[in-house]
Amino acid sequence: MSRATDVYTQISQATARAFCKHSVKQPSYAAIASELREGESLLDVACGNGIGALWYPNRGYLGVDISAPLILVAREEHPDHHFQVVEPGPLLFGEASFDVAVCKSTLETLESAEVALALFKETIRVAKRLAMIVWYAPPLDLAEDNISTVLAHTSLDSNEVFGQIHQNRYRRAPFIEACQGHVLQITEVAPHQLWRIYK
């Protein structure tokens, strides 16, 4: 496992309980919830301690994360929702297994653009109708030859809990290419950027 992965899988219960609690009122949660149709199934990718469960219906909901401490807190605090610990890597669900799949403020924290792109594609793959990606630090629309110069000046601290992990700025083109064949809608939902990928 990578150093970034270790941070999430080896955290204390106290830290897991406090993780991202400040973000519960972020408008992006309301934007996601507004897209859900009654009775639809939802996969919450990298759900953390289940904070999104405050916004999402429990019926048909599954939150997954690589962190057992975070999932333990999610189960304790949201007993009506379902949560599961998963291994890093491909999601072990079939294509179009869920009506909607969501991945919020996670891709930026991964160890490389390649790993982030793989999870981006997986989130789209398991969605039947709609995949939603919420970026705190969205990919940059830059040429390959100048991306490294810009990256050196655009990393942002993630949050007060995991200050040692940085928000990575990836090159935009590969993520756009991964949406080919689908309808991509990008909107600003401060402080985030929301990508809706309709299938």
Short mmCIF file of the C-alpha atoms (twelve columns), coordinates in Angstrom:
data_MODEL
# 
_entry.id   MODEL 
# 
loop_
_atom_site.group_PDB 
_atom_site.id 
_atom_site.type_symbol 
_atom_site.label_atom_id 
_atom_site.label_alt_id 
_atom_site.label_comp_id 
_atom_site.label_asym_id 
_atom_site.label_seq_id 
_atom_site.Cartn_x 
_atom_site.Cartn_y 
_atom_site.Cartn_z 
_atom_site.pdbx_PDB_model_num 
ATOM 1   C CA . MET A 1   0.000   0.000  0.000   1 
ATOM 2   C CA . SER A 2   1.049   3.580  -0.576  1 
ATOM 3   C CA . ARG A 3   1.840   6.096  2.140   1 
ATOM 4   C CA . ALA A 4   -1.387  7.957  1.342   1 
ATOM 5   C CA . THR A 5   -3.386  4.739  1.707   1 
ATOM 6   C CA . ASP A 6   -1.694  4.009  5.029   1 
ATOM 7   C CA . VAL A 7   -2.885  7.324  6.430   1 
ATOM 8   C CA . TYR A 8   -6.502  6.306  5.910   1 
ATOM 9   C CA . THR A 9   -6.255  2.658  6.934   1 
ATOM 10  C CA . GLN A 10  -4.251  3.194  10.122  1 
ATOM 11  C CA . ILE A 11  -5.995  6.193  11.671  1 
ATOM 12  C CA . SER A 12  -7.315  6.212  15.224  1 
ATOM 13  C CA . GLN A 13  -11.010 5.942  16.010  1 
ATOM 14  C CA . ALA A 14  -11.010 9.478  17.378  1 
ATOM 15  C CA . THR A 15  -9.605  10.812 14.116  1 
ATOM 16  C CA . ALA A 16  -11.997 8.669  12.083  1 
ATOM 17  C CA . ARG A 17  -14.918 10.081 14.052  1 
ATOM 18  C CA . ALA A 18  -13.863 13.693 13.399  1 
ATOM 19  C CA . PHE A 19  -12.934 13.143 9.727   1 
ATOM 20  C CA . CYS A 20  -14.505 15.782 7.449   1 
ATOM 21  C CA . LYS A 21  -17.389 16.510 9.827   1 
ATOM 22  C CA . HIS A 22  -17.021 20.179 8.906   1 
ATOM 23  C CA . SER A 23  -18.083 19.402 5.327   1 
ATOM 24  C CA . VAL A 24  -21.608 18.162 6.054   1 
ATOM 25  C CA . LYS A 25  -23.229 21.451 4.972   1 
ATOM 26  C CA . GLN A 26  -21.335 21.719 1.694   1 
ATOM 27  C CA . PRO A 27  -23.688 22.507 -1.234  1 
ATOM 28  C CA . SER A 28  -22.264 19.608 -3.250  1 
ATOM 29  C CA . TYR A 29  -24.126 17.131 -1.017  1 
ATOM 30  C CA . ALA A 30  -27.426 18.850 -1.809  1 
ATOM 31  C CA . ALA A 31  -26.556 18.893 -5.517  1 
ATOM 32  C CA . ILE A 32  -25.884 15.145 -5.466  1 
ATOM 33  C CA . ALA A 33  -29.018 14.373 -3.469  1 
ATOM 34  C CA . SER A 34  -31.146 16.368 -5.911  1 
ATOM 35  C CA . GLU A 35  -30.112 14.016 -8.729  1 
ATOM 36  C CA . LEU A 36  -31.314 10.868 -6.958  1 
ATOM 37  C CA . ARG A 37  -34.613 9.325  -7.985  1 
ATOM 38  C CA . GLU A 38  -36.875 7.489  -5.611  1 
ATOM 39  C CA . GLY A 39  -35.944 3.829  -5.231  1 
ATOM 40  C CA . GLU A 40  -32.589 4.102  -6.994  1 
ATOM 41  C CA . SER A 41  -29.520 2.278  -5.719  1 
ATOM 42  C CA . LEU A 42  -26.465 4.366  -4.847  1 
ATOM 43  C CA . LEU A 43  -22.812 3.449  -4.439  1 
ATOM 44  C CA . ASP A 44  -20.909 5.992  -2.347  1 
ATOM 45  C CA . VAL A 45  -17.261 5.413  -3.317  1 
ATOM 46  C CA . ALA A 46  -14.731 6.374  -0.626  1 
ATOM 47  C CA . CYS A 47  -17.569 7.184  1.748   1 
ATOM 48  C CA . GLY A 48  -15.247 7.788  4.708   1 
ATOM 49  C CA . ASN A 49  -17.121 7.852  7.991   1 
ATOM 50  C CA . GLY A 50  -20.455 7.956  6.190   1 
ATOM 51  C CA . ILE A 51  -21.102 11.665 6.371   1 
ATOM 52  C CA . GLY A 52  -22.920 11.529 3.022   1 
ATOM 53  C CA . ALA A 53  -25.502 9.210  4.585   1 
ATOM 54  C CA . LEU A 54  -26.997 12.302 6.205   1 
ATOM 55  C CA . TRP A 55  -28.034 13.357 2.694   1 
ATOM 56  C CA . TYR A 56  -28.706 10.055 0.921   1 
ATOM 57  C CA . PRO A 57  -31.665 7.679  1.434   1 
ATOM 58  C CA . ASN A 58  -30.789 4.438  3.198   1 
ATOM 59  C CA . ARG A 59  -32.729 2.225  0.804   1 
ATOM 60  C CA . GLY A 60  -30.408 0.954  -1.921  1 
ATOM 61  C CA . TYR A 61  -27.404 2.757  -0.419  1 
ATOM 62  C CA . LEU A 62  -23.955 1.186  -0.072  1 
ATOM 63  C CA . GLY A 63  -20.944 3.137  1.151   1 
ATOM 64  C CA . VAL A 64  -17.485 1.658  0.529   1 
ATOM 65  C CA . ASP A 65  -14.064 2.700  1.765   1 
ATOM 66  C CA . ILE A 66  -10.596 1.180  2.201   1 
ATOM 67  C CA . SER A 67  -10.450 2.349  5.830   1 
ATOM 68  C CA . ALA A 68  -11.840 -0.054 8.419   1 
ATOM 69  C CA . PRO A 69  -11.748 2.636  11.166  1 
ATOM 70  C CA . LEU A 70  -13.803 5.011  9.017   1 
ATOM 71  C CA . ILE A 71  -16.309 2.300  8.108   1 
ATOM 72  C CA . LEU A 72  -16.663 1.335  11.777  1 
ATOM 73  C CA . VAL A 73  -17.642 4.911  12.601  1 
ATOM 74  C CA . ALA A 74  -20.021 5.008  9.617   1 
ATOM 75  C CA . ARG A 75  -21.809 1.882  10.838  1 
ATOM 76  C CA . GLU A 76  -22.073 3.237  14.372  1 
ATOM 77  C CA . GLU A 77  -23.398 6.635  13.361  1 
ATOM 78  C CA . HIS A 78  -25.651 5.554  10.474  1 
ATOM 79  C CA . PRO A 79  -27.048 2.119  11.400  1 
ATOM 80  C CA . ASP A 80  -29.815 2.309  8.784   1 
ATOM 81  C CA . HIS A 81  -27.298 2.555  5.931   1 
ATOM 82  C CA . HIS A 82  -25.025 -0.207 4.637   1 
ATOM 83  C CA . PHE A 83  -21.235 0.127  4.589   1 
ATOM 84  C CA . GLN A 84  -18.433 -2.150 3.452   1 
ATOM 85  C CA . VAL A 85  -14.638 -2.168 3.679   1 
ATOM 86  C CA . VAL A 86  -13.014 -2.739 0.278   1 
ATOM 87  C CA . GLU A 87  -9.461  -3.294 -0.891  1 
ATOM 88  C CA . PRO A 88  -7.643  -0.586 -2.879  1 
ATOM 89  C CA . GLY A 89  -7.955  -1.146 -6.618  1 
ATOM 90  C CA . PRO A 90  -10.853 -2.100 -8.906  1 
ATOM 91  C CA . LEU A 91  -14.326 -2.061 -7.376  1 
ATOM 92  C CA . LEU A 92  -15.628 -5.611 -6.985  1 
ATOM 93  C CA . PHE A 93  -19.008 -4.876 -8.520  1 
ATOM 94  C CA . GLY A 94  -20.278 -5.664 -11.983 1 
ATOM 95  C CA . GLU A 95  -20.818 -3.114 -14.693 1 
ATOM 96  C CA . ALA A 96  -23.881 -0.917 -14.076 1 
ATOM 97  C CA . SER A 97  -24.474 -2.544 -10.665 1 
ATOM 98  C CA . PHE A 98  -25.882 0.668  -9.161  1 
ATOM 99  C CA . ASP A 99  -28.218 3.243  -10.646 1 
ATOM 100 C CA . VAL A 100 -25.948 6.018  -9.378  1 
ATOM 101 C CA . ALA A 101 -22.330 6.072  -8.206  1 
ATOM 102 C CA . VAL A 102 -20.716 8.982  -6.375  1 
ATOM 103 C CA . CYS A 103 -17.077 9.756  -5.558  1 
ATOM 104 C CA . LYS A 104 -16.661 12.972 -3.571  1 
ATOM 105 C CA . SER A 105 -13.414 14.841 -2.834  1 
ATOM 106 C CA . THR A 106 -11.320 11.685 -3.042  1 
ATOM 107 C CA . LEU A 107 -9.479  11.503 -6.357  1 
ATOM 108 C CA . GLU A 108 -7.309  14.498 -5.402  1 
ATOM 109 C CA . THR A 109 -5.942  12.675 -2.366  1 
ATOM 110 C CA . LEU A 110 -4.668  9.611  -4.232  1 
ATOM 111 C CA . GLU A 111 -0.989  8.962  -4.814  1 
ATOM 112 C CA . SER A 112 -0.906  9.468  -8.587  1 
ATOM 113 C CA . ALA A 113 -2.919  10.596 -11.574 1 
ATOM 114 C CA . GLU A 114 -2.948  6.995  -12.807 1 
ATOM 115 C CA . VAL A 115 -4.563  5.710  -9.616  1 
ATOM 116 C CA . ALA A 116 -7.057  8.587  -9.633  1 
ATOM 117 C CA . LEU A 117 -7.991  7.958  -13.261 1 
ATOM 118 C CA . ALA A 118 -8.498  4.255  -12.557 1 
ATOM 119 C CA . LEU A 119 -10.946 5.004  -9.726  1 
ATOM 120 C CA . PHE A 120 -12.645 7.647  -11.876 1 
ATOM 121 C CA . LYS A 121 -13.247 5.015  -14.571 1 
ATOM 122 C CA . GLU A 122 -14.409 2.456  -12.012 1 
ATOM 123 C CA . THR A 123 -16.965 4.881  -10.607 1 
ATOM 124 C CA . ILE A 124 -18.358 5.395  -14.107 1 
ATOM 125 C CA . ARG A 125 -18.281 1.664  -14.876 1 
ATOM 126 C CA . VAL A 126 -20.428 0.569  -11.934 1 
ATOM 127 C CA . ALA A 127 -23.057 3.274  -12.558 1 
ATOM 128 C CA . LYS A 128 -26.101 2.416  -14.654 1 
ATOM 129 C CA . ARG A 129 -27.648 5.858  -15.109 1 
ATOM 130 C CA . LEU A 130 -25.353 8.454  -13.604 1 
ATOM 131 C CA . ALA A 131 -21.893 8.826  -12.092 1 
ATOM 132 C CA . MET A 132 -21.030 11.942 -10.116 1 
ATOM 133 C CA . ILE A 133 -17.502 13.081 -9.294  1 
ATOM 134 C CA . VAL A 134 -16.972 15.957 -6.892  1 
ATOM 135 C CA . TRP A 135 -13.598 17.696 -7.167  1 
ATOM 136 C CA . TYR A 136 -12.101 20.024 -4.594  1 
ATOM 137 C CA . ALA A 137 -9.112  20.462 -6.899  1 
ATOM 138 C CA . PRO A 138 -10.430 19.720 -10.420 1 
ATOM 139 C CA . PRO A 139 -8.123  18.631 -13.245 1 
ATOM 140 C CA . LEU A 140 -6.356  21.395 -15.119 1 
ATOM 141 C CA . ASP A 141 -6.843  22.117 -18.803 1 
ATOM 142 C CA . LEU A 142 -3.141  22.362 -19.617 1 
ATOM 143 C CA . ALA A 143 -0.742  20.984 -22.164 1 
ATOM 144 C CA . GLU A 144 1.488   18.081 -21.125 1 
ATOM 145 C CA . ASP A 145 4.664   20.153 -21.371 1 
ATOM 146 C CA . ASN A 146 3.698   22.803 -18.802 1 
ATOM 147 C CA . ILE A 147 1.660   20.791 -16.312 1 
ATOM 148 C CA . SER A 148 4.632   20.014 -14.035 1 
ATOM 149 C CA . THR A 149 5.506   23.697 -13.649 1 
ATOM 150 C CA . VAL A 150 1.960   24.565 -12.637 1 
ATOM 151 C CA . LEU A 151 1.622   21.575 -10.327 1 
ATOM 152 C CA . ALA A 152 4.543   22.798 -8.261  1 
ATOM 153 C CA . HIS A 153 2.506   25.870 -7.318  1 
ATOM 154 C CA . THR A 154 -1.072  24.603 -7.075  1 
ATOM 155 C CA . SER A 155 -1.175  21.881 -4.416  1 
ATOM 156 C CA . LEU A 156 -3.606  22.673 -1.614  1 
ATOM 157 C CA . ASP A 157 -3.715  21.322 1.907   1 
ATOM 158 C CA . SER A 158 -6.497  18.745 2.161   1 
ATOM 159 C CA . ASN A 159 -8.014  19.553 5.568   1 
ATOM 160 C CA . GLU A 160 -7.169  19.917 9.221   1 
ATOM 161 C CA . VAL A 161 -7.405  16.175 9.868   1 
ATOM 162 C CA . PHE A 162 -5.114  14.981 7.097   1 
ATOM 163 C CA . GLY A 163 -2.951  18.038 6.555   1 
ATOM 164 C CA . GLN A 164 -0.066  15.892 5.328   1 
ATOM 165 C CA . ILE A 165 -2.031  14.749 2.276   1 
ATOM 166 C CA . HIS A 166 -2.203  17.260 -0.557  1 
ATOM 167 C CA . GLN A 167 -4.885  17.921 -3.109  1 
ATOM 168 C CA . ASN A 168 -3.300  16.903 -6.416  1 
ATOM 169 C CA . ARG A 169 -3.965  18.786 -9.624  1 
ATOM 170 C CA . TYR A 170 -4.155  16.375 -12.530 1 
ATOM 171 C CA . ARG A 171 -4.159  16.992 -16.262 1 
ATOM 172 C CA . ARG A 172 -7.740  17.277 -17.477 1 
ATOM 173 C CA . ALA A 173 -7.554  15.514 -20.855 1 
ATOM 174 C CA . PRO A 174 -7.420  11.860 -19.652 1 
ATOM 175 C CA . PHE A 175 -10.460 12.364 -17.432 1 
ATOM 176 C CA . ILE A 176 -12.411 13.977 -20.252 1 
ATOM 177 C CA . GLU A 177 -11.423 11.127 -22.572 1 
ATOM 178 C CA . ALA A 178 -12.687 8.593  -20.015 1 
ATOM 179 C CA . CYS A 179 -16.156 10.138 -20.379 1 
ATOM 180 C CA . GLN A 180 -16.371 9.505  -24.131 1 
ATOM 181 C CA . GLY A 181 -19.632 7.859  -25.125 1 
ATOM 182 C CA . HIS A 182 -21.426 9.486  -22.199 1 
ATOM 183 C CA . VAL A 183 -22.902 12.928 -21.578 1 
ATOM 184 C CA . LEU A 184 -20.623 15.007 -19.340 1 
ATOM 185 C CA . GLN A 185 -21.980 18.039 -17.511 1 
ATOM 186 C CA . ILE A 186 -19.609 20.156 -15.405 1 
ATOM 187 C CA . THR A 187 -20.926 22.706 -12.915 1 
ATOM 188 C CA . GLU A 188 -19.391 24.821 -10.180 1 
ATOM 189 C CA . VAL A 189 -20.826 24.087 -6.739  1 
ATOM 190 C CA . ALA A 190 -18.558 26.181 -4.522  1 
ATOM 191 C CA . PRO A 191 -16.092 25.236 -3.207  1 
ATOM 192 C CA . HIS A 192 -16.269 22.199 -5.500  1 
ATOM 193 C CA . GLN A 193 -16.651 21.290 -9.138  1 
ATOM 194 C CA . LEU A 194 -19.274 18.634 -9.860  1 
ATOM 195 C CA . TRP A 195 -18.973 16.336 -12.870 1 
ATOM 196 C CA . ARG A 196 -22.170 14.547 -13.845 1 
ATOM 197 C CA . ILE A 197 -21.593 11.677 -16.258 1 
ATOM 198 C CA . TYR A 198 -24.917 10.508 -17.700 1 
ATOM 199 C CA . LYS A 199 -24.843 7.054  -19.297 1 
# 
